[in-house]
Amino acid sequence: MVNLSVNLEINLAGIRLRNPIVLASGILGVSMSLLKRVEQAGAGAVTTKTITLNPRQGYANPVFVDLEYGFLNAMGLPNPGVDYFVREFFEGCERLNIPLIVSIGGGSAEEFYEICARICKCPMDAVELNLSCPHAKGYGLEVGADPQHVYDIVRRVRKCFSNKPIFVKLSATVPSIVEVAEAALKAGASGFVAINTVRAIAIDIYAKKPILSNVYGGLSGPAIKPIAVRVVYELYENFKNVPIIGVGGVDSWETAVEFLLAGARAVGIGSAVVRRDLEIFNEILEGLKRYLEVEGYDRVSDIVGLAHEVV
Ligand SMILES: Cc1cc2nc3c(=O)[nH]c(=O)nc-3n(C[C@H](O)[C@H](O)[C@H](O)COP(=O)(O)O)c2cc1C
């Protein structure tokens, strides 16, 4: 287990995390009992799968391709809808002892507001707006690429969540990440999650057609890590005091450190949990702690953004 002589605690827009390693959205975040396992595995916070207003079946198979260097998925945001979610997460007796970030997705500001109206009184710590999923028609990136839409959505959500952090999950594939981020902040966002999967295609060379039923999917895992680090770096460069959860290809303590140095205050893990299971949390925490000790830092927060100081 991790020896706590080095302080791994971080403050994320007013939420205290015991350590900066967070479960990313879409991975195990579908039931309270699975999230409880992630808590026991050592995570500092957990994010739910994206919840929409109405239940969604998702796309037909195939929805997932395992590439050597990452995964390509087009699940199509399958989820049981917000009413079921509230019953599953908040009406049972199980509670988490670490912060719970609820990811939500809608096709318009009004739809986001409707979801928020149903969850804002629930015992959750922050909301994450999925404005970046690259394959769900009418959702995610289709509403999140336009700074004006982003502004309208965040403003509407802020009306419901007057005193809880709002994180906006961003895509790397927008013309200007800084413009989208600025619009979100102007409307009242508290921080960013960067990045979602990257729109991509894989082709079956014998069937001579795209593998995914939806044709387009989202690429995750090691293949997107340098892109995610670039986005985090760019966000930190422009908005130094705004907390960032860096996500994309983190599969070791070394990659987690890279994100922290680029400016992420916390680091999300997605594909590596699918690939390696829950021991990845403790492995990253042990390595991070050793790194901080060897490099002579008392607190993990001391290394956030350090890569900017030497350039
Ligand atoms: C199978 C799968 C499902 C995902 N579902 C969601 C989702 O519901 N909402 C969301 O915002 N991101 C979702 N993501 C994106 C991840 O949260 C993360 O941003 C992305 O995979 C990059 O991180 P990684 O390389 O660690 O996986 C999903 C990713 C995968 C692989």
The ligand as an SDF file (V2000), in Angstrom:
LIG
                    3D

 31 33  0  0  0  0  0  0  0  0999 V2000
  -15.4720    2.0460  -23.8020 C   0  0  0  0  0  0  0  0  0  0  0  0
  -15.3990    3.5210  -23.5460 C   0  0  0  0  0  0  0  0  0  0  0  0
  -16.5460    4.2120  -23.1680 C   0  0  0  0  0  0  0  0  0  0  0  0
  -16.4840    5.5950  -22.9110 C   0  0  0  0  0  0  0  0  0  0  0  0
  -17.6120    6.2580  -22.5110 N   0  0  0  0  0  0  0  0  0  0  0  0
  -17.5610    7.5840  -22.2300 C   0  0  0  0  0  0  0  0  0  0  0  0
  -18.7040    8.2730  -21.7600 C   0  0  0  0  0  0  0  0  0  0  0  0
  -19.7820    7.7050  -21.5340 O   0  0  0  0  0  0  0  0  0  0  0  0
  -18.5760    9.6200  -21.5450 N   0  0  0  0  0  0  0  0  0  0  0  0
  -17.4050   10.3010  -21.7300 C   0  0  0  0  0  0  0  0  0  0  0  0
  -17.3500   11.5150  -21.5040 O   0  0  0  0  0  0  0  0  0  0  0  0
  -16.2900    9.6500  -22.1420 N   0  0  0  0  0  0  0  0  0  0  0  0
  -16.3500    8.3200  -22.3850 C   0  0  0  0  0  0  0  0  0  0  0  0
  -15.2040    7.6630  -22.7890 N   0  0  0  0  0  0  0  0  0  0  0  0
  -13.9520    8.4140  -22.9460 C   0  0  0  0  0  0  0  0  0  0  0  0
  -13.0510    8.2860  -21.7110 C   0  0  0  0  0  0  0  0  0  0  0  0
  -13.6390    8.8210  -20.5630 O   0  0  0  0  0  0  0  0  0  0  0  0
  -11.7050    9.0030  -21.9570 C   0  0  0  0  0  0  0  0  0  0  0  0
  -11.9280   10.3810  -22.1230 O   0  0  0  0  0  0  0  0  0  0  0  0
  -10.9660    8.4760  -23.1840 C   0  0  0  0  0  0  0  0  0  0  0  0
  -11.1510    7.0870  -23.3350 O   0  0  0  0  0  0  0  0  0  0  0  0
   -9.4780    8.7720  -23.1390 C   0  0  0  0  0  0  0  0  0  0  0  0
   -8.9000    8.2000  -21.9890 O   0  0  0  0  0  0  0  0  0  0  0  0
   -8.1560    6.7580  -21.9790 P   0  0  0  0  0  0  0  0  0  0  0  0
   -7.1500    6.7930  -23.0640 O   0  0  0  0  0  0  0  0  0  0  0  0
   -7.5810    6.6390  -20.6080 O   0  0  0  0  0  0  0  0  0  0  0  0
   -9.2210    5.7400  -22.2240 O   0  0  0  0  0  0  0  0  0  0  0  0
  -15.2510    6.2840  -23.0540 C   0  0  0  0  0  0  0  0  0  0  0  0
  -14.1040    5.5780  -23.4290 C   0  0  0  0  0  0  0  0  0  0  0  0
  -14.1490    4.2160  -23.6760 C   0  0  0  0  0  0  0  0  0  0  0  0
  -12.8900    3.4930  -24.0840 C   0  0  0  0  0  0  0  0  0  0  0  0
  1  2  1  0
  2  3  1  0
  2 30  2  0
  3  4  2  0
  4  5  1  0
  4 28  1  0
  5  6  2  0
  6  7  1  0
  6 13  1  0
  7  8  2  0
  7  9  1  0
  9 10  1  0
 10 11  2  0
 10 12  1  0
 12 13  2  0
 13 14  1  0
 14 15  1  0
 14 28  1  0
 15 16  1  0
 16 17  1  0
 16 18  1  0
 18 19  1  0
 18 20  1  0
 20 21  1  0
 20 22  1  0
 22 23  1  0
 23 24  1  0
 24 25  2  0
 24 26  1  0
 24 27  1  0
 28 29  2  0
 29 30  1  0
 30 31  1  0
M  END
$$$$
